[in-house]
Structure formats: structure tokens, C-alpha cells
Amino acid sequence: MVKFKRRCRDITAAAAAVVALTGFCASTVPAWAKNVAVTLTAKEVTLPIDNNGTTYAAWTYNGTIPGPVVRVTQGDTVDFTLVNDPNNKMSHSIDFHAARVDVLNEFAPIKPGETKKWSFKADYPGVFFYHCGSDPMIQHIARGMFGVIIVDPKDPNALPKADREYVLIQSELYSNPEDVKAMLADNWSHVMFNGGVFKYDPVHDPNATKTLQAKPGERVRIYYVNAGPNEFAAFHSIAGIWDAVYPSGNPANRLVGMQNYPVGPGDAAIFDLISPVEGANAIVTHSMRSALSGAIDVIMFSKDADPAAGHGDNILVR
């Protein structure tokens, strides 16, 4: 009994030392974890989907394709609010691929004018898809109800430090947003990055006014999501090599020196790119039918790159 008591005192003293050194106690929430309030509003709007101003009857989060970038840290709790705008005609919902919840409860749709609140803990680091899951799901995704949630690892050294970051979400454009049968038959007209046809490609569309930017030698991190709803992607940097690829964005999944990496509909990955020279890379899906239908993005490597590009709100170029 004496030995047992002494051992208990030793364990208690050791535990107290750990708490004193690290600030962590197993019975409490880790000091780095926090609650993050996120509100998204489902809005049915008309948006341009190319550089010529062609408009599309879109369903969106917060009125944009894609929706806002949600960014938290591993271990954070997301306190989420979904608002269905009272001017909408359809019921809408949300499916966070970063959440582990009850699909029949948290992911259930709400009618126009309704609000729904729920929470989830971001347990795994990575880049995750979010989208509307209301029936027919394929139509809600195809009309633009999607976005990305980035869950940064709790260990700040889990990934090499990026000099610039960009979000690219690939999706298919269906000419008639009401034609669900065409969507099921995969009869798309274009493939887009961030809701636009050749949005960042002045080579194939002289009306494109934007490209991604970086300086030679910088580590450019691309948070890539394939929204689909149908096409697989073969993500490739023309005139470049992926320094590292992290499937689902998890640091534990590191691949090195990749020329191409496949990403299925509803999946995502982190891609790191470093160019040793000035000039351009073209970031594409190596499915040529998709690339030449709009899924080409030019990234310019120049010593004169805009210092604001790839930072803050500029990680998703609108």
C-alpha cells in the first residue's frame, strides 16, 4: 500500500510538471483549440461564368461560386449556422467533408427563410470539400453550391512554410441548369476553376485579366478541390513538377516529386509548387477534354509579383 501511494504521488507530480511545462491537461480543452463561428447563406442568384459576361442561374453560398473559404485549426470546434435566404425557391443544406456528425440531422435541408445551427470538431488536418447535399445533390453542386474548408494542422511545423497560397476548385458547367438528366449523363459544356471558364488563362481567352502570381524560388501552396460533380481530374503543372502532394491535405500523406496526381469528384489535396526560373506554368487537369474546355490556369513566376497575391483574402482570386 505504501509503494502504491508513493507511485501515485510520483505520477501526480509528473503530471503537474507536464501541465506546468506545456499548459496541457488531459481533462481540459487544449490551449490552442478554439470555437470558430461560421455562417453561410444559401442564395439563388445570377452570376457570370466566363470572361465574356455570360450569366448563369446559380445556387450559391453567400452569392459566389465558390463559396467563402472557411479556415480553422485542427482541434477547433466550428459553430456553424446555415441560413436559407427567404427569397429562394429551393430547400438547401450543407455537407462538410471535415465533419463527423449525423447525416440525417446536421446535414438535413432547410426551407427558404429557415435557419439551422450545429457544431462539429475539426479533428483531422487537411483541405476538405463542402457542398449542398439537398436532393438532387448533383444539381445543387453543378449549380455552384460548394466551397473549401482548410483545417490547418495544430503543429505549425507539420508542413513546410508556404510563401504564397491559392485555392482552386474545379467543377463542371452544364449549359441548362434545370436539366438534371444531362447532369446524370455527364453532358457538361465546360470545366471551370473557381466558377469561371478560362478564368485565369489569357493564353486561351484574351478576355481573361487575371493569373496567379509568385516569385521564382517561392513555395506556392495550392489547396485544390474537385467539386465535380462527375469528372475525375489529373492535376498537373505544365513546365513544373509538384514538389510535394498531400492527398486530402493531411501532412501524414506526403508524396514527393509528382508530375501528376488524380483527384476524384468530392476529393481534395494540397499541391506545393516551386519554380526555379521566371516565366509561366499552366496548371491543368491533364484530361485534355476538360482542360481545353476551360480548366487551365496560368501562374506567372516573376521577381515583380504582387506582394499581396496569395496572401489573406487573395488566396481565392475572385
Protein Blocks (a to p, Z undefined) as FASTA:
>chain_A
ZZmmmmmmmmmmmmmmmmmmnopafkbccfkbccdddddddddddddfbfnopacdddde
ehiacdddddddehiacdddddddfkbmbdcddddfkbccdfklmmpccdehiacddddd
dfbgcddddddfbdcfklmmmnopacddddddfblklpccdfbdcddddddddfblmlmm
lmmnopafbdceehiahkllmklmmkbcbdcdddehiacddddddebjmbccddddehia
cfbacehhiaklccehiabdcddehiacddddddfbgcddddddfbfklmmnopacdddd
dfkbcfkgopajllpcZZ
